[in-house]
Amino acid sequence: MNFTSNIVSLIVFLIGGNIVFWPGLCMGLGEILGAKIGTTLVIKKGVKFIRPVFIAVVLATTLKLFYDNLK
């Protein structure tokens, strides 16, 4: 789903002529690297490791969003 949304976004921005390639390529490489690391961790460590990490990241993101909206 994420890959599909990225391709559709790329097409929309290309049509509009509003694309900056260097940051987009960096983000794409980061996405590929993150997916590789994530799948490797799931295979090696299992759900017992990944679930707490996922919950911690979601909690940190939620707290940051709340903090940003307090300003």
C-alpha positions as CSV (number, residue, x, y, z in Angstrom):
1,M,0.0,0.0,0.0
2,N,2.8,2.4,0.9
3,F,4.6,1.7,-2.4
4,T,1.4,2.2,-4.4
5,S,0.7,5.5,-2.7
6,N,4.3,6.6,-3.4
7,I,4.0,5.8,-7.1
8,V,0.7,7.6,-7.4
9,S,2.1,10.6,-5.6
10,L,5.2,10.6,-7.9
11,I,2.9,10.5,-11.0
12,V,0.7,13.4,-9.6
13,F,3.8,15.5,-8.8
14,L,5.4,14.8,-12.2
15,I,2.2,15.9,-14.0
16,G,2.1,19.0,-11.9
17,G,5.8,19.7,-12.5
18,N,6.4,20.0,-8.7
19,I,9.0,17.4,-8.1
20,V,12.4,17.6,-6.3
21,F,14.3,14.5,-7.2
22,W,17.2,14.4,-4.7
23,P,15.1,14.4,-1.5
24,G,12.7,12.0,-3.1
25,L,15.5,9.6,-3.9
26,C,16.8,9.9,-0.4
27,M,13.4,9.2,1.1
28,G,12.9,6.2,-1.3
29,L,16.3,4.7,-0.3
30,G,15.4,5.3,3.4
31,E,12.1,3.5,2.9
32,I,13.9,0.5,1.3
33,L,16.5,0.4,4.0
34,G,13.9,0.6,6.7
35,A,11.8,-2.2,5.2
36,K,14.9,-4.4,4.9
37,I,15.9,-3.8,8.5
38,G,12.3,-4.2,9.8
39,T,11.7,-7.5,8.0
40,T,15.1,-8.8,9.1
41,L,14.3,-8.0,12.8
42,V,10.9,-9.6,12.5
43,I,12.4,-12.8,11.1
44,K,15.2,-13.0,13.6
45,K,13.6,-11.7,16.8
46,G,9.9,-12.3,16.3
47,V,6.8,-10.5,17.5
48,K,7.8,-10.4,21.1
49,F,10.5,-7.9,20.2
50,I,8.7,-6.0,17.4
51,R,5.4,-5.3,19.3
52,P,7.0,-3.2,22.1
53,V,9.2,-1.4,19.6
54,F,6.2,-0.6,17.4
55,I,4.1,0.6,20.4
56,A,7.0,2.8,21.6
57,V,7.3,4.4,18.2
58,V,3.5,5.0,18.0
59,L,3.5,6.4,21.5
60,A,6.5,8.7,20.8
61,T,4.8,10.0,17.6
62,T,1.5,10.6,19.4
63,L,3.3,12.5,22.2
64,K,5.1,14.6,19.6
65,L,1.9,15.4,17.8
66,F,0.2,16.5,21.0
67,Y,3.3,18.6,22.0
68,D,3.3,20.3,18.5
69,N,-0.3,21.2,18.8
70,L,0.1,22.8,22.2
71,K,2.3,25.6,20.7
